[in-house]
Amino acid sequence: MKVWEGRAVVQPDRTFESFSPARDTSQERFSVFLPLSADVRSSDRISIRGQMYEIDGEPKQFAQTRLRHIQLTVWRAIR
């Protein structure tokens, strides 16, 4: 398992709550902005303030803008 380590900008995305008779869970989600040079894949995980998050979908590269970066959506289950 690879873990991203380095500079990033992290912004709240949204929280989902799912209620069912079997379990009550919710998801915490963030938008993460990394330098374009970051080697990150959808199968990687990242640590934010000591909590592990999974990447949701493919990383989006923005190489043609003045502020070149990679954007990720990450999530973790909260019980």
C-alpha positions as CSV (number, residue, x, y, z in Angstrom):
1,M,0.0,0.0,0.0
2,K,1.4,3.4,-1.0
3,V,0.7,6.4,1.1
4,W,1.0,10.0,-0.2
5,E,3.2,12.2,1.9
6,G,3.9,15.9,1.1
7,R,2.2,19.3,0.6
8,A,-1.5,19.4,-0.2
9,V,-4.5,21.7,0.1
10,V,-7.5,19.9,1.7
11,Q,-11.0,21.2,1.6
12,P,-14.3,19.7,2.9
13,D,-16.4,18.1,0.2
14,R,-19.5,16.6,1.8
15,T,-20.7,14.0,4.3
16,F,-23.0,11.2,3.5
17,E,-25.2,9.3,6.0
18,S,-26.7,6.0,5.2
19,F,-29.3,4.5,7.5
20,S,-30.3,0.8,7.1
21,P,-31.5,-1.8,9.6
22,A,-28.1,-3.6,9.2
23,R,-25.9,-0.6,9.9
24,D,-25.7,3.1,10.4
25,T,-22.7,4.6,8.6
26,S,-21.6,7.9,7.1
27,Q,-18.8,9.0,4.9
28,E,-16.4,11.9,5.4
29,R,-15.2,13.3,2.0
30,F,-12.6,15.9,1.1
31,S,-11.3,17.5,-2.1
32,V,-7.5,17.3,-2.1
33,F,-5.2,19.4,-4.3
34,L,-1.7,18.1,-4.9
35,P,1.3,19.4,-6.9
36,L,1.3,18.2,-10.6
37,S,4.5,16.3,-9.8
38,A,2.7,14.0,-7.3
39,D,2.7,10.4,-8.3
40,V,-0.7,9.3,-7.1
41,R,-3.1,6.7,-8.4
42,S,-6.7,5.8,-7.7
43,S,-5.6,2.6,-5.8
44,D,-3.4,4.7,-3.4
45,R,-4.5,6.0,0.0
46,I,-3.6,9.2,1.7
47,S,-3.3,10.2,5.4
48,I,-4.9,13.4,6.5
49,R,-4.4,14.4,10.1
50,G,-3.6,10.8,11.1
51,Q,-6.7,9.3,9.3
52,M,-6.5,7.1,6.3
53,Y,-8.6,8.0,3.2
54,E,-9.3,6.2,0.0
55,I,-9.2,7.9,-3.4
56,D,-12.6,8.0,-5.1
57,G,-12.2,7.8,-8.9
58,E,-9.2,8.7,-11.0
59,P,-7.0,11.7,-10.1
60,K,-7.8,14.7,-12.3
61,Q,-4.7,16.5,-13.8
62,F,-4.9,20.2,-14.5
63,A,-1.7,20.8,-16.5
64,Q,-2.8,23.6,-18.8
65,T,-3.7,26.2,-16.1
66,R,-1.5,28.7,-14.3
67,L,-1.8,26.8,-11.1
68,R,-1.0,23.3,-12.3
69,H,-2.2,20.6,-9.9
70,I,-3.9,17.2,-9.4
71,Q,-7.3,17.1,-7.8
72,L,-8.6,14.1,-5.8
73,T,-11.8,13.3,-4.0
74,V,-11.0,11.2,-0.9
75,W,-13.3,9.5,1.6
76,R,-13.4,7.3,4.7
77,A,-16.2,5.6,6.5
78,I,-17.3,6.9,9.9
79,R,-19.3,4.6,12.2
